[in-house]
């Protein structure tokens, strides 16, 4: 096996499209990172194949922060802090009503222990790719714009190298193994600043025009295991 890189950040996003939590360590399970995308708001009247209520509909959703509180084995409560500083449970009718009022859409809250993922339970991007996109788009470097679970510092130092890993298996930490399944074809979400939801269209334009709309990759978990910031990531031969 050869070294692919080192984990620099770990993240989970308990509520789809809301601000995530940085983690020093976590478990990679067959369903992904525990509590990741456990909750999602859904548009009641949508007949679209993508019915989720996300920052596409309400960019300020990114400014709602989340915190997970474990209540038992594999059981979690999620608290949401609004941009106004009020903290409420995710199941709060008040929160749903505020989001409905702000967006003009009827919503319901979905809880799914498997997670409401777009494609796959693990998303990964490299520090080098994030930096290259920032340079080319003349925007601030911020990996959270891309909402990864794993941020890797690549051994080679080559931006976009992770796009070549599709079909390969990575060993993460002591025992976890993930299979890279496909590249991440990006949408307007990456134009939104995760701190204030302001749009920078140059980010998506750069990725689309110079990198075939791809940045980062998706993965599934083959073997569960504990992972930590600072862990070496190895590529299976």
Steps between C-alpha positions, in 0.01 A plus 500: 500500500613854431428818693230714340500777759400610849160596643499870585131544587197285575145633468140393533184692407216389729238696303523500123620839370553648846842578648693191610712393795877462496610177670839397643407135448204292389394153391448414138202264493331330207255792505782757507582740785255458791225765497613638164199630302280324757238772454382682189217735419295394200275708277149363546378589154808398306463227239866535408749216539691738730228617745737616774477854636856631475703817464400496133157615616616702803873586508485620860438137602880471507504749788299270729753311712445152642614302801451129569423373849519123550202367696581129482666236284456622142242753619545874450329830560596795281488860614487781246620853565338755270682802353328705774670289770195305616558128565211259439459123449497391137147359551371841609186616319630852551810428291298344220260792498785753481651317202159482331447871556847589368471281190129502421503120479309236697745267674519187707792359695639163396706290741693216339762301691664412165544868417353714223796497264512631145711211369704312762561519877860626487631806317870576472704786358866597526656815644683538169179499296337755728803728476522470121134591454541800731800623300334453163171660607671776703292415805585417861621148569239319710456120485159518670363659185522144360343332807737200523501233768874450451750769403830344391846646464632301206838328504569608142389857551315492165164676483210287370698177540208348693296499178728220379411279795160383375494122527780494759483409871644714778595384849419776747632477854575154642214297354250705297490445123309711251435449128515806278191469281477813284609858456290778653336705225443837661196729502428857610538403868877557477443862403359573848732620774438266798550789744246746360331329201617770257540374145826490303402363155868492397550187710258284304600665173863405565414140588268465201724660238841380615429171678201343326278603793679252729654563841541226760361148502231284659568178689327215679626324813615141449643440849393708801758650732616793710670790324672809638637829374866429426443141387694383197291386203639209297414387149441128460717336233 
